[in-house]
Each structure stands twice: as structure tokens, then as C-alpha cells.
């Protein structure tokens, strides 16, 4: 209980109080009420961080779930070396975001990276990747898809293996083709798992930080600054801890809205069942 209180409850409450103060973590704090939140509403850098986070989430969540489902469908069959394929798909998920960032920083280096070397051999002009404001966020989405899709694959595989074979056989006896079986049997059976993955991936994408910190540090020109990196930057780089705490609570409120929205969207489906 002491550990939970000391590492969980107390910091949450303390940061809530901090969000109503001006605090540089050195001198005594000063109460300012809602001034930090008002300043956030007018801060273009925070607005850019929110836009980047939303774009990252809109791209990553549906693509990771779609690719995860398609790969799970492909691997949910008896083929040679299927265990090896499943392992290879899941291995990137085990790697830490820091390791992924270091790895892809070398691969995508504009001057010495393997990616531009390959493009050169193919006759394609070199790309900036993580150093190009127009590409950097998209590249981060691609890196995260490489690592995060494996989790969706494993979860979907477990769900697909729980689909009763008798239902599939009955549908085929009734003349249903592959598409109809997928639409009327498989997809309804994995709907609860899909709802879980949507919620999980939403929370994961809204909290992305490690990969940004290791690869781009919010650059170039703020094109990859996400909300959590903005919180860290304000609190531990600019030493405006109160301002950082306020932005953290804006993110917490967004996460709460997402959780409540997903639960409300699931209720009609439960009522129909």
C-alpha cells in the first residue's frame, strides 16, 4: 500500500496541485489558478503537439489493427514453419522503444544510412527521413507499426483460434464463400477483441514518448513534438513544471474521454447480444 501510494497516488495528486502553480522546481512555487490552462489554450507549440499526436494516432491505430488482423488471418493456418513466422512477427514488439530508435536512427541516417544506400542503388534520390519535417512523423508511424503490429497479431491469433469451427463449417455448408464467412462469422466473433485493441492502441499512441526522444527530440521544426514530449520539455528542459503538469492533465482528460467513448460505443452491441 505504501509503494502504491508513494509511486502512484501521491505523484498524481501532487502534479494536479502543481498544475495550478508556477514552479521551476528550484524556487518556492506560486499559486496562479487556471492561468496555466489558459496559457495552453493560446500556446501554438502545444497546439502543434496536439495536432501531431492526433495525426500519429489516426494513422497508427487503424493501420496497426488492420495489419494485425490480416497477418493473424494469414498465420492462423497449418503451414510449414508457421511457428517461426509467428515468432518473427512478434519479436519487434519485444524490443524497447529506445532500441528501436537507435536501430532506425542508423538505418535512416541521411548520409550514411542503409536506407538511402539502397535507394541510391535503385536510382531514387536520397530522402531526409527523420530530418525532413514532411516525412519525420510518417517515418515514426512506420517504425511504430513495425514494432506494434506484432501485439495485435498475437491477440487476434488467440481470438481467431477461439472461433468455433462448427460455425465456419455450417456457413460453408450453406454456401458462404470466404468473404461471407469473414463478414458474418469471423468479424463478429472477434469484435470484443477489436474493441480492446482499439482502446489499447489509442492509449499507447497518445502516450508515445520514448521513440520521439531517442530519434528526433521533437524536431525537425517541431514536426514530431507530441503531447508527452511537450510535457517533458516544459517540466525538465524549460523548468516550467506547473505548465508541464497542466499539459499532462489535459492529456489525462483526453485519455479519460477516449476510454469512456469506447465503453459507450460497446454498450449498443452488448444490448443487441
Secondary structure, 3 states (H helix, E strand, C coil): CHHHHHHHHHHHHHHHHHCCEECCCCCCCEECCCHHHHHHHHCHHHHHHHHHHHHHHHHHHHHHHHHHHHHHHHHCCCCCCHHHHHHHHHHHHHCCHHHHHHHHHHHCCCCCCHHHHHHHHCCCCCCCHHHCCCCHHHHHHHHHHHHHHHHHHHHHHHHHCCCCHHHHHHHHHCCCCHHHHHHHHHHHHCHHHHHHHHHHHHHHHHCCCHHHHHHCCCCCCCCCCCHHHHHHHHHHHCCCHHHHHHHHHHHHHHHHHHHHHHHHHHHHHHHHC
